[in-house]
Amino acid sequence: MLPGGEQQRLAAARAITNRPALVVPDEPTGNLDEATADIVFAEFLRLVRDEGSAALVATHNERIAGKMDRVLRLHEGHIS
């Protein structure tokens, strides 16, 4: 069995293998420590951008959200 960070890297690579127009990961770094989350998410973003895909990422992690080009927040049913 692979460690958590390696599993997440594999999941990111698998998600873009078919060059989708849109990738929608839900909490892609949720079970990782901060350092590993940064590495995995940076690799995910590199893969997505290299393939010309868009990513709509659902996360509670403000640090990860801040790495996106645009951030929308959902609070009490309202998007801001």
C-alpha positions in Angstrom: 0.0 0.0 0.0 1.2 3.5 -0.9 1.6 6.3 1.7 -1.1 9.0 1.7 0.9 11.5 -0.3 1.7 9.0 -3.0 -1.9 7.9 -3.2 -3.0 11.5 -3.7 -0.4 12.1 -6.4 -1.6 9.0 -8.2 -5.2 10.1 -7.9 -4.2 13.5 -9.4 -2.4 11.9 -12.3 -5.3 9.5 -12.9 -7.8 12.3 -12.9 -6.1 14.0 -15.9 -5.0 11.0 -17.9 -7.8 11.4 -20.4 -7.2 15.2 -20.7 -10.6 16.3 -19.4 -11.7 19.9 -19.9 -12.7 20.1 -16.2 -11.3 18.3 -13.1 -13.4 18.5 -9.9 -11.5 17.2 -6.9 -13.2 17.2 -3.5 -10.8 17.9 -0.7 -7.7 16.7 -2.7 -5.4 17.2 0.3 -7.8 16.6 3.1 -5.9 13.7 4.8 -2.4 15.0 4.3 -0.1 17.0 6.6 0.6 20.6 5.5 4.0 19.9 3.8 2.7 16.9 1.9 -0.5 18.8 0.9 1.6 21.6 -0.6 3.7 19.2 -2.6 0.7 17.2 -3.9 -1.4 20.2 -4.7 1.5 21.9 -6.6 1.9 18.8 -8.7 -1.9 18.6 -9.3 -1.9 22.2 -10.5 1.1 21.7 -12.7 -0.5 18.6 -14.3 -3.9 20.4 -14.8 -2.2 23.5 -16.4 0.1 21.4 -18.6 -2.9 19.6 -20.0 -4.9 22.8 -20.5 -7.7 21.6 -18.2 -9.7 23.7 -15.7 -10.0 22.7 -12.1 -12.9 23.4 -9.7 -11.6 22.4 -6.3 -13.8 21.9 -3.2 -11.8 22.5 -0.1 -12.0 23.9 3.5 -8.2 24.6 3.4 -7.7 28.4 2.9 -4.1 27.9 2.1 -4.9 25.5 -0.8 -7.8 27.8 -2.0 -5.4 30.7 -2.1 -3.3 28.9 -4.7 -6.2 29.0 -7.2 -6.7 31.7 -9.8 -10.1 32.5 -8.5 -11.9 31.6 -5.2 -15.6 31.4 -4.6 -17.0 30.8 -1.1 -20.2 29.0 -0.3 -21.7 30.2 3.0 -25.3 29.4 4.2 -26.3 28.7 0.6 -24.9 31.8 -0.9 -21.8 32.1 -3.2 -19.5 35.1 -2.7 
